Amino acid sequence: MKMIIFGATGKTGRELVLQGLEQGHEITAFVRNPDKLNMEHPLLHIVQGDVTSYDEVNAALAAKHYDAVFSALGAKSPFQRDLRLVEAVRHITHAAAAQQAGKIVHISFIGTRKDAGKLGLLYRWITPLLMRNLLADHRDKEQIISSGAANWVLVQPPLLTNGERTGSYYYETTIRQLPSSKLKLSRANLAEFMLKLAQQSEQDRKAVMVSE
Ligand SMILES: NC(=O)c1ccc[n+]([C@@H]2O[C@H](COP(=O)([O-])OP(=O)(O)OC[C@H]3O[C@@H](n4cnc5c(N)ncnc54)[C@H](OP(=O)(O)O)[C@@H]3O)[C@@H](O)[C@H]2O)c1
């Protein structure tokens, strides 16, 4: 498959690049700073660009017919809004539709869900209060992608860790109660799951929670 990754220099983005290459996919990494990616591979193409420019995002998507578009950008602070990244997601969504890309696979956050309160106090009271700006950004991005013309899947993990890839995780489109010890996921497992979602259609046009 041909895949493009926005946020490829991030912790999850890098996992997507590595695992995508390992699986034999042709990967384009759209980055603002190629030195930070510091990777070479025959199947890896690095495009330097600015996600806040629609023309640059659209040009990258127009260069090939991509089967999957990974959206793995992330704000620096969980306490402040970063409207540049909301705008970036809008550009990715519109350009993916304009260029008839296969599917957007976007990382969101489990806390955005209406039924997140079932997960306990952390998601019922604390996250909505302390992380209201992050939640607002994530909800806006979900709304933009899910109302766009390109096919999509929203991936909603809880706390991300730098733990190893085990291939063992639980995913569902509705939340059931989980012990708090299970409310985390390694970025390596998240990337593995996202690559699976890119290659299967069962969860298309759905928001899927995923956790250990
Ligand atoms: N941390 C958690 O526990 C957690 C839980 C659930 C969901 N999430 C979500 O998961 C996603 C991925 O998280 P992560 O920890 O893998 O992300 P990360 O390591 O912080 O990476 C963020 C990526 O976004 C890029 N980026 C940020 N601002 C940018 C800008 N203005 N212009 C261009 N690129 C920009 C960064 O580029 P540079 O490398 O150039 O800076 C980097 O590639 C995020 O959306 C996050 O909200 C996180």
The ligand as an SDF file (V2000), in Angstrom:
LIG
                    3D

 48 52  0  0  0  0  0  0  0  0999 V2000
    0.1020   11.4690   25.2310 N   0  0  0  0  0  0  0  0  0  0  0  0
   -0.9450   10.7410   25.5170 C   0  0  0  0  0  0  0  0  0  0  0  0
   -1.0330   10.0730   26.5720 O   0  0  0  0  0  0  0  0  0  0  0  0
   -2.0820   10.6940   24.5390 C   0  0  0  0  0  0  0  0  0  0  0  0
   -3.2520    9.9880   24.8570 C   0  0  0  0  0  0  0  0  0  0  0  0
   -4.2560    9.8980   23.8990 C   0  0  0  0  0  0  0  0  0  0  0  0
   -4.1520   10.5250   22.6780 C   0  0  0  0  0  0  0  0  0  0  0  0
   -3.0110   11.2270   22.4010 N   0  0  0  0  0  0  0  0  0  0  0  0
   -2.8910   11.8860   21.0790 C   0  0  0  0  0  0  0  0  0  0  0  0
   -2.0550   11.0830   20.2710 O   0  0  0  0  0  0  0  0  0  0  0  0
   -1.4970   11.9020   19.2400 C   0  0  0  0  0  0  0  0  0  0  0  0
   -0.0280   11.5250   19.0380 C   0  0  0  0  0  0  0  0  0  0  0  0
    0.6650   11.6740   20.2320 O   0  0  0  0  0  0  0  0  0  0  0  0
    2.2540   11.5120   20.2850 P   0  0  0  0  0  0  0  0  0  0  0  0
    2.6290   11.4960   21.7200 O   0  0  0  0  0  0  0  0  0  0  0  0
    2.6910   10.4120   19.3790 O   0  0  0  0  0  0  0  0  0  0  0  0
    2.6810   12.9080   19.6230 O   0  0  0  0  0  0  0  0  0  0  0  0
    4.1020   13.6780   19.6980 P   0  0  0  0  0  0  0  0  0  0  0  0
    5.2190   12.7420   19.9720 O   0  0  0  0  0  0  0  0  0  0  0  0
    3.9300   14.8730   20.5850 O   0  0  0  0  0  0  0  0  0  0  0  0
    4.2510   14.1720   18.1640 O   0  0  0  0  0  0  0  0  0  0  0  0
    3.5500   15.2590   17.7070 C   0  0  0  0  0  0  0  0  0  0  0  0
    3.7860   15.4050   16.2090 C   0  0  0  0  0  0  0  0  0  0  0  0
    3.0550   16.5590   15.7640 O   0  0  0  0  0  0  0  0  0  0  0  0
    3.9600   17.4240   15.0810 C   0  0  0  0  0  0  0  0  0  0  0  0
    3.5640   18.8180   15.2810 N   0  0  0  0  0  0  0  0  0  0  0  0
    3.1700   19.4280   16.4250 C   0  0  0  0  0  0  0  0  0  0  0  0
    2.9030   20.7350   16.1790 N   0  0  0  0  0  0  0  0  0  0  0  0
    3.1420   20.9370   14.8610 C   0  0  0  0  0  0  0  0  0  0  0  0
    3.0280   22.0640   13.9980 C   0  0  0  0  0  0  0  0  0  0  0  0
    2.6050   23.2560   14.4480 N   0  0  0  0  0  0  0  0  0  0  0  0
    3.3750   21.9080   12.6930 N   0  0  0  0  0  0  0  0  0  0  0  0
    3.7890   20.7050   12.2230 C   0  0  0  0  0  0  0  0  0  0  0  0
    3.8950   19.5950   12.9820 N   0  0  0  0  0  0  0  0  0  0  0  0
    3.5670   19.7190   14.2790 C   0  0  0  0  0  0  0  0  0  0  0  0
    5.3270   17.1580   15.6940 C   0  0  0  0  0  0  0  0  0  0  0  0
    6.3100   17.6170   14.8010 O   0  0  0  0  0  0  0  0  0  0  0  0
    7.8100   17.9620   15.3320 P   0  0  0  0  0  0  0  0  0  0  0  0
    8.4390   16.6350   15.6210 O   0  0  0  0  0  0  0  0  0  0  0  0
    8.3940   18.6780   14.1870 O   0  0  0  0  0  0  0  0  0  0  0  0
    7.6360   18.8030   16.5670 O   0  0  0  0  0  0  0  0  0  0  0  0
    5.2590   15.6430   15.8360 C   0  0  0  0  0  0  0  0  0  0  0  0
    5.5330   15.0250   14.6040 O   0  0  0  0  0  0  0  0  0  0  0  0
   -1.7480   13.3390   19.6780 C   0  0  0  0  0  0  0  0  0  0  0  0
   -2.8050   13.9030   18.9200 O   0  0  0  0  0  0  0  0  0  0  0  0
   -2.1890   13.2170   21.1300 C   0  0  0  0  0  0  0  0  0  0  0  0
   -3.0800   14.2530   21.5360 O   0  0  0  0  0  0  0  0  0  0  0  0
   -1.9820   11.3140   23.2860 C   0  0  0  0  0  0  0  0  0  0  0  0
  1  2  1  0
  2  3  2  0
  2  4  1  0
  4  5  1  0
  4 48  2  0
  5  6  2  0
  6  7  1  0
  7  8  2  0
  8  9  1  0
  8 48  1  0
  9 10  1  0
  9 46  1  0
 10 11  1  0
 11 12  1  0
 11 44  1  0
 12 13  1  0
 13 14  1  0
 14 15  2  0
 14 16  1  0
 14 17  1  0
 17 18  1  0
 18 19  2  0
 18 20  1  0
 18 21  1  0
 21 22  1  0
 22 23  1  0
 23 24  1  0
 23 42  1  0
 24 25  1  0
 25 26  1  0
 25 36  1  0
 26 27  1  0
 26 35  1  0
 27 28  2  0
 28 29  1  0
 29 30  1  0
 29 35  2  0
 30 31  1  0
 30 32  2  0
 32 33  1  0
 33 34  2  0
 34 35  1  0
 36 37  1  0
 36 42  1  0
 37 38  1  0
 38 39  2  0
 38 40  1  0
 38 41  1  0
 42 43  1  0
 44 45  1  0
 44 46  1  0
 46 47  1  0
M  CHG  2   8   1  16  -1
M  END
$$$$
